[in-house]
Amino acid sequence: MKLKSPKWLAVPAAAILALTLAACGGGSATPSGSPTDALKGSDQQALDKYTTATVTPVDKIDTSKLGLITPGTIKVGTLSDAPPNIFIDKDGNFTGYDNELLKAMAAKLGLKVEFVSTKFQSLLAQVSTKQFDMGSSSISTTDARRETVAFTNGYDFGYMAIVVKDGAKVKTFDDLKAGVRIGVVQGTVQDDFVTNTLKLDPVRFPDYNTVYASVKSGQVDAWVAPSQQAEGQVKAGDGTTIAQKKVNTQNFTAYAVAKDNQPLVDALNSALDAVVADGTWSKLTAQWYPDRPTLKEQTPEGWKPGSKAVQVGTAK
């Protein structure tokens, strides 16, 4: 698999090789089959085939059989720079929507959580080779990624956004055309969207901080981003704006687990249903996403988290 390096970005050869190899494990921009348009909305029939009908009651899960690296503790690979989903706070603690939800799920199972910082490009490969028990990184569950890892049921959907400098000519997704310097984080769904759906050649970056800095400096014209990370990066006075965002529920967001560790997938699915049913999921969603204060905003187009059987409880 060949990934193009940025045309103008000076990166040492060893770093380019490392990123390329990592992206092979983490979900590259190379299409497998026909490309999908992530912005066409929810494909509930396709998603349903990956969502379990029910789960085992959480109190029936045997946590001694989960194949954890350290018994009693889930070792989690996550990111440090992608608020509001996955980041390190001012006190040095791993937090964010995805990680706080996972902490609540682990509590239902009576397990501890150990977070370790990594890069998205290498995360799925690290989960697959069991350097981590699982990955927490607002991961869109594409078919290509399912060839590398297993996923839990969905706990989130996403919006895709365009971030530009104030007053930029690029204002909508329709403005993303040949000649526009488009930044993406390598190996992400946004990379796949720009490369395989729009048929354009983006400038790929290793992380969210770097691509956003390149928007601010004018090195790229636009960043195609997960809207949650866009909103976490864009600050008043930065001279940037979120020009447009569109809902993307075609591939729900889930936690990644090694393909041969079905007991851990099942346990996490049970715990997810438990926090969905008791209102924890709704409470955390409203807390971390101020633009989703009610169940209507939290479950667009008929989408809902967890198994097909669980009912979404109200926040307490």
C-alpha positions in Angstrom: 0.0 0.0 0.0 1.4 3.4 -1.0 0.5 6.6 0.8 1.6 9.9 -0.6 3.5 12.2 1.7 2.7 15.9 1.8 4.2 17.7 -1.2 5.5 20.7 0.8 5.8 19.4 4.3 9.4 18.7 5.4 9.4 15.4 7.2 12.4 13.1 7.9 12.4 10.0 5.8 12.2 7.7 8.9 9.1 9.6 10.1 7.4 9.2 6.7 8.1 5.5 6.8 6.8 5.1 10.3 3.6 7.0 9.5 3.0 4.9 6.4 3.4 1.6 8.1 1.3 2.8 11.0 -1.5 3.9 8.7 -1.6 0.5 7.2 -2.8 -0.8 10.5 -4.9 2.1 11.5 -7.1 2.4 8.5 -5.5 4.0 5.4 -6.9 6.0 2.6 -6.6 3.1 0.2 -10.2 2.1 -0.7 -11.4 -1.5 -0.2 -14.3 -2.0 -2.7 -16.5 1.0 -3.6 -15.9 4.2 -1.7 -18.7 5.4 0.4 -19.9 9.0 0.8 -19.8 9.6 4.6 -22.0 12.6 4.2 -25.0 10.9 2.6 -26.5 10.2 6.1 -27.3 7.1 8.0 -27.5 3.7 6.4 -29.4 2.0 9.2 -29.8 -1.3 7.4 -26.0 -1.7 7.0 -25.4 -0.6 10.5 -27.9 -3.0 11.9 -25.9 -6.0 10.7 -23.1 -5.0 13.1 -25.3 -4.1 16.1 -26.1 -7.0 18.5 -29.8 -7.9 19.1 -29.2 -8.1 22.8 -26.4 -8.4 25.4 -25.5 -10.5 28.3 -26.6 -8.9 31.6 -23.6 -7.1 33.0 -23.8 -9.0 36.3 -23.4 -12.2 34.4 -20.1 -11.3 32.8 -17.1 -13.3 34.1 -14.3 -10.6 34.1 -11.6 -13.3 34.8 -12.1 -14.5 31.2 -11.6 -11.3 29.3 -8.0 -11.9 28.2 -6.8 -8.6 29.7 -3.1 -7.8 29.6 -3.3 -7.2 33.4 -6.2 -9.0 35.1 -8.7 -6.5 36.6 -7.4 -3.6 34.5 -8.3 -2.6 30.9 -5.2 -1.1 29.2 -6.6 1.5 26.7 -4.8 3.2 23.9 -6.1 6.7 23.4 -5.2 10.2 22.1 -3.9 13.2 24.1 -4.9 16.0 21.8 -8.5 15.6 20.5 -10.9 17.4 22.8 -13.8 17.1 23.6 -13.5 13.3 23.0 -10.0 12.2 24.0 -7.4 14.4 25.6 -5.3 15.1 28.7 -6.6 17.8 31.1 -4.6 20.5 32.9 -4.0 18.1 35.8 -2.6 15.4 33.5 -5.6 13.1 33.6 -7.0 11.4 30.5 -10.5 12.6 30.0 -13.0 13.5 27.3 -16.4 12.1 26.3 -15.1 8.8 25.0 -12.9 8.1 28.0 -15.4 9.3 30.6 -18.0 7.0 29.1 -15.5 4.1 29.1 -14.7 4.8 32.8 -18.4 4.5 33.6 -18.6 1.2 31.6 -15.6 -0.2 33.4 -17.2 0.7 36.7 -20.2 -1.4 35.8 -17.8 -4.4 35.3 -15.8 -3.7 38.4 -12.6 -3.1 36.3 -9.9 -0.4 36.5 -8.8 1.6 33.4 -5.2 2.4 32.4 -4.9 4.9 29.6 -1.8 5.2 27.4 -1.3 8.0 24.9 -0.6 7.0 21.3 -1.2 8.3 17.7 -4.3 7.5 15.7 -2.3 6.1 12.8 -0.9 3.3 14.9 -3.8 2.7 17.3 -5.7 0.0 15.5 -2.5 -2.0 14.8 -1.5 -1.7 18.4 -4.9 -3.0 19.5 -4.7 -5.8 16.9 -1.3 -6.9 18.2 -2.5 -6.6 21.8 -0.2 -3.8 23.0 -3.5 -2.5 24.3 -6.6 -4.3 25.3 -8.7 -1.8 23.4 -8.7 1.6 21.7 -10.7 4.7 22.6 -10.4 7.4 20.0 -13.8 8.3 18.5 -13.2 5.6 15.9 -15.6 5.4 13.0 -16.3 1.7 12.3 -15.6 1.3 8.6 -15.6 -2.1 6.9 -11.9 -1.7 6.1 -11.1 -1.2 9.8 -13.1 -4.3 10.7 -10.5 -6.3 8.8 -8.0 -5.3 11.4 -10.0 -5.2 14.7 -13.3 -6.0 16.2 -15.7 -3.2 17.4 -18.2 -2.9 20.2 -21.7 -1.7 19.5 -21.9 2.0 18.7 -21.9 4.7 21.3 -21.7 7.8 19.2 -22.2 9.2 15.7 -20.4 12.1 14.2 -20.4 15.3 12.1 -17.8 16.1 9.6 -16.7 19.7 9.5 -14.6 22.2 7.4 -12.3 24.5 9.3 -10.9 27.5 7.5 -9.3 30.9 8.2 -11.8 33.8 8.7 -12.9 35.2 5.3 -11.7 32.1 3.3 -13.1 31.3 -0.1 -13.9 27.8 1.1 -17.3 27.9 2.8 -18.9 24.5 2.1 -18.0 20.9 1.2 -18.9 21.8 -2.4 -16.0 24.2 -2.4 -13.5 21.3 -1.9 -12.1 21.0 -5.4 -8.8 20.6 -7.2 -6.5 23.4 -6.3 -7.7 23.7 -2.7 -5.0 22.6 -0.2 -7.0 20.3 2.1 -5.6 19.1 5.4 -6.5 15.8 7.1 -5.2 13.6 9.8 -3.7 10.6 8.1 -5.6 7.4 8.3 -8.9 9.0 9.4 -12.3 8.7 7.8 -11.8 12.3 6.7 -8.7 11.2 4.8 -10.7 8.4 3.1 -13.5 10.9 2.3 -11.2 13.4 0.6 -9.1 10.8 -1.2 -11.7 8.3 -2.3 -15.0 10.1 -2.4 -13.8 13.6 -3.5 -10.9 12.1 -5.5 -8.6 14.8 -4.3 -5.0 14.6 -2.9 -5.0 16.0 0.7 -2.1 17.1 2.8 -1.8 14.5 5.5 -0.8 15.3 9.1 0.1 13.1 12.1 -2.3 14.7 14.6 -5.0 17.3 15.2 -2.8 20.0 16.7 -0.5 20.0 13.7 -3.2 20.2 11.0 -5.0 23.0 12.9 -1.8 25.0 13.3 -1.4 24.7 9.5 -4.9 26.1 8.9 -4.0 29.1 11.2 -0.7 29.7 9.4 -2.3 29.4 6.0 -0.2 26.4 4.9 -3.5 24.6 4.0 -6.8 26.2 2.9 -9.1 24.0 4.8 -9.1 21.1 7.3 -11.7 18.4 6.9 -12.2 17.3 10.4 -14.5 15.4 12.8 -16.6 18.3 14.0 -16.1 17.4 17.7 -12.3 17.8 17.3 -12.9 21.0 15.2 -14.9 22.5 18.0 -12.3 21.5 20.5 -9.6 23.2 18.6 -11.2 26.4 17.3 -10.9 29.2 19.9 -12.1 32.8 19.9 -9.3 35.0 18.5 -7.6 32.3 16.5 -8.8 33.8 13.2 -10.4 30.6 12.2 -14.0 29.3 11.9 -16.0 26.1 11.3 -17.4 26.9 7.9 -19.8 24.0 7.6 -20.6 20.7 9.3 -22.8 17.8 8.2 -24.0 14.8 10.1 -22.2 11.5 9.4 -24.0 8.5 10.9 -23.1 6.0 8.2 -20.4 4.5 10.3 -21.1 4.7 14.0 -18.3 5.4 16.6 -17.2 2.4 18.7 -14.4 1.0 20.8 -11.8 -1.2 19.1 -10.8 -4.6 20.5 -8.5 -7.4 19.1 -10.5 -9.6 16.7 -9.9 -12.8 18.7 -11.1 -11.3 22.0 -14.8 -11.7 21.7 -15.3 -12.0 25.5 -14.0 -8.5 25.9 -16.2 -7.2 23.1 -19.2 -8.9 24.8 -18.4 -7.5 28.2 -18.0 -3.9 26.8 -21.3 -4.3 25.0 -23.0 -5.3 28.2 -21.5 -2.4 30.1 -22.5 0.0 27.3 -26.1 -1.1 27.5 -26.0 -0.6 31.2 -24.8 3.0 31.0 -27.3 3.7 28.2 -30.2 2.3 30.1 -29.5 4.1 33.4 -29.1 7.6 31.8 -25.3 7.9 32.1 -24.8 7.9 28.4 -27.4 10.7 27.9 -25.9 12.7 30.8 -22.3 12.5 29.4 -23.5 13.3 25.9 -25.2 16.5 27.1 -22.2 17.4 29.2 -19.5 17.0 26.6 -21.6 18.1 23.6 -23.5 21.3 24.5 -25.2 21.2 21.1 -26.9 17.9 22.0 -28.8 18.8 25.1 -31.8 16.6 24.4 -32.5 13.0 23.3 -33.6 14.3 19.9 -30.2 15.8 19.2 -28.4 12.8 20.7 -30.1 10.3 18.5 -30.5 11.7 14.9 -32.2 9.9 12.1 -33.3 7.1 14.3 -29.8 6.2 15.4 -29.3 5.1 19.0 -26.4 3.7 21.1 -25.9 0.2 22.3 -27.7 -3.0 21.3 -31.0 -3.1 19.4 -32.8 -4.1 22.7 -31.6 -1.3 25.0 -33.8 1.7 25.7 -32.0 5.1 26.1 -32.5 6.3 29.7 -32.8 9.9 30.5 -30.1 11.8 32.3 -30.4 12.0 36.0 
